[in-house]
Amino acid sequence: MTTGSTLNDLLKGLYVGGIIGAILGILYAPKSGKETREDISKSAEELCYKSKEQYERAIQKIEKLVDEGKDKFATKKRGAEEGH
């Protein structure tokens, strides 16, 4: 399914981009080790939360597409059965 593949690629891109952005932001920030560790922890928690949100949205979109596909299939099936 093309849509699922595209959505999967988008989620991977968002995830990788978030990780890269967090790492670069932390590495270039002039802070102490303790502050940096706290920032890493906070960034990891935020990234985890955002990833879960994106995952849930993706699941909802996929379920909607599956339901639409089932409806279309049932409609075509009924049309074919009525035609015979």
PERA-V911150 format. One record per run of one state. SS is the DSSP state (alpha for helix, beta for strand, coil for the rest). FROM is the first residue (numbers start at 1). LEN is the number of residues. If there is no record, write none. Layout:
ss:SS from:FROM len:LEN
ss:SS from:FROM len:LEN
This chain:
ss:coil from:1 len:1
ss:alpha from:2 len:26
ss:coil from:28 len:5
ss:alpha from:33 len:51
ss:coil from:84 len:1
